[in-house]
Amino acid sequence: MSYEPPTPPTSLSTEVVDALNNLSPNSLRDVARYAEELAEHKEREARLEEEPPKSELEERSNDLPDDVPTKATITIKEINDNRYYYWQWREGDKIKSKYKGPVNSGE
């Protein structure tokens, strides 16, 4: 590990860099976890807003549970170093999800 502080990404504003530099190591770890979760949430929302191709809907219809809408997409979540598939879809302002199954280690 280097004794020099890391170089911040050029895409971060000076205000963000200054705010991060003033935080404790524990707070920085909390910010890192929150930022990762927020990035996943925003990526998931962007995917849900995109209309899936019709062929994809036809392919999934056989394994789609009755209580999951056809507009649902499959998302992978990592929990305790294990990966799981979830159906996710939007209902109004809320994102709903339903467990599908574990991700096979070969995938």
One Martini backbone bead per residue (centre of mass of N, CA, C, O) as a GRO file, in nm:
protein
  107
    1MET     BB    1   0.097   0.035   0.022
    2SER     BB    2   0.068   0.359  -0.012
    3TYR     BB    3   0.158   0.687   0.125
    4GLU     BB    4  -0.012   0.800  -0.087
    5PRO     BB    5  -0.265   0.953  -0.198
    6PRO     BB    6  -0.515   0.928  -0.388
    7THR     BB    7  -0.640   0.984  -0.705
    8PRO     BB    8  -0.889   1.146  -0.820
    9PRO     BB    9  -1.129   1.159  -1.020
   10THR     BB   10  -1.206   1.387  -1.274
   11SER     BB   11  -1.530   1.355  -1.240
   12LEU     BB   12  -1.494   1.492  -0.975
   13SER     BB   13  -1.566   1.724  -0.774
   14THR     BB   14  -1.426   1.930  -0.547
   15GLU     BB   15  -1.648   1.901  -0.333
   16VAL     BB   16  -1.641   1.594  -0.311
   17VAL     BB   17  -1.343   1.557  -0.244
   18ASP     BB   18  -1.343   1.733   0.011
   19ALA     BB   19  -1.558   1.573   0.165
   20LEU     BB   20  -1.403   1.300   0.165
   21ASN     BB   21  -1.138   1.406   0.306
   22ASN     BB   22  -1.316   1.467   0.587
   23LEU     BB   23  -1.343   1.169   0.638
   24SER     BB   24  -1.360   0.883   0.779
   25PRO     BB   25  -1.300   0.561   0.725
   26ASN     BB   26  -1.587   0.462   0.799
   27SER     BB   27  -1.741   0.667   0.625
   28LEU     BB   28  -1.613   0.585   0.356
   29ARG     BB   29  -1.728   0.297   0.358
   30ASP     BB   30  -2.023   0.386   0.363
   31VAL     BB   31  -2.012   0.543   0.096
   32ALA     BB   32  -1.925   0.307  -0.082
   33ARG     BB   33  -2.173   0.130  -0.034
   34TYR     BB   34  -2.384   0.336  -0.121
   35ALA     BB   35  -2.276   0.390  -0.407
   36GLU     BB   36  -2.312   0.101  -0.510
   37GLU     BB   37  -2.617   0.077  -0.455
   38LEU     BB   38  -2.700   0.325  -0.623
   39ALA     BB   39  -2.589   0.227  -0.893
   40GLU     BB   40  -2.763  -0.028  -0.909
   41HIS     BB   41  -3.036   0.114  -0.896
   42LYS     BB   42  -3.001   0.293  -1.151
   43GLU     BB   43  -2.951   0.061  -1.349
   44ARG     BB   44  -3.218  -0.084  -1.296
   45GLU     BB   45  -3.405   0.149  -1.377
   46ALA     BB   46  -3.302   0.172  -1.667
   47ARG     BB   47  -3.381  -0.116  -1.750
   48LEU     BB   48  -3.690  -0.090  -1.680
   49GLU     BB   49  -3.739   0.149  -1.893
   50GLU     BB   50  -3.670  -0.047  -2.092
   51GLU     BB   51  -3.775  -0.210  -2.368
   52PRO     BB   52  -3.804  -0.516  -2.437
   53PRO     BB   53  -3.772  -0.737  -2.657
   54LYS     BB   54  -3.997  -0.948  -2.789
   55SER     BB   55  -3.820  -1.207  -2.791
   56GLU     BB   56  -3.762  -1.202  -2.487
   57LEU     BB   57  -4.053  -1.241  -2.392
   58GLU     BB   58  -4.096  -1.516  -2.532
   59GLU     BB   59  -3.866  -1.672  -2.389
   60ARG     BB   60  -3.976  -1.615  -2.081
   61SER     BB   61  -4.277  -1.721  -2.061
   62ASN     BB   62  -4.227  -2.016  -1.947
   63ASP     BB   63  -4.074  -1.902  -1.657
   64LEU     BB   64  -4.307  -1.719  -1.581
   65PRO     BB   65  -4.472  -1.623  -1.332
   66ASP     BB   66  -4.794  -1.533  -1.262
   67ASP     BB   67  -4.697  -1.281  -1.051
   68VAL     BB   68  -4.530  -1.186  -1.312
   69PRO     BB   69  -4.469  -0.961  -1.528
   70THR     BB   70  -4.367  -0.932  -1.861
   71LYS     BB   71  -4.177  -0.668  -1.792
   72ALA     BB   72  -3.978  -0.824  -1.653
   73THR     BB   73  -3.658  -0.858  -1.512
   74ILE     BB   74  -3.334  -0.983  -1.475
   75THR     BB   75  -3.154  -1.002  -1.166
   76ILE     BB   76  -2.843  -0.973  -0.996
   77LYS     BB   77  -2.765  -1.077  -0.665
   78GLU     BB   78  -2.543  -1.012  -0.390
   79ILE     BB   79  -2.523  -1.248  -0.109
   80ASN     BB   80  -2.285  -1.351   0.075
   81ASP     BB   81  -2.123  -1.445  -0.195
   82ASN     BB   82  -2.400  -1.481  -0.342
   83ARG     BB   83  -2.594  -1.562  -0.634
   84TYR     BB   84  -2.908  -1.412  -0.758
   85TYR     BB   85  -3.219  -1.437  -0.898
   86TYR     BB   86  -3.442  -1.166  -1.011
   87TRP     BB   87  -3.739  -1.036  -1.042
   88GLN     BB   88  -3.813  -0.714  -1.210
   89TRP     BB   89  -4.039  -0.431  -1.146
   90ARG     BB   90  -4.275  -0.179  -1.213
   91GLU     BB   91  -4.491   0.005  -0.969
   92GLY     BB   92  -4.482   0.290  -1.043
   93ASP     BB   93  -4.250   0.403  -0.797
   94LYS     BB   94  -4.195   0.097  -0.767
   95ILE     BB   95  -3.985  -0.180  -0.693
   96LYS     BB   96  -4.018  -0.510  -0.780
   97SER     BB   97  -3.958  -0.846  -0.637
   98LYS     BB   98  -3.852  -1.194  -0.728
   99TYR     BB   99  -3.751  -1.491  -0.667
  100LYS     BB  100  -3.580  -1.742  -0.873
  101GLY     BB  101  -3.256  -1.809  -0.818
  102PRO     BB  102  -2.964  -1.942  -0.852
  103VAL     BB  103  -2.650  -1.901  -0.964
  104ASN     BB  104  -2.460  -2.064  -1.156
  105SER     BB  105  -2.119  -2.115  -1.157
  106GLY     BB  106  -2.107  -2.124  -1.489
  107GLU     BB  107  -2.228  -1.808  -1.533
   0.00000   0.00000   0.00000
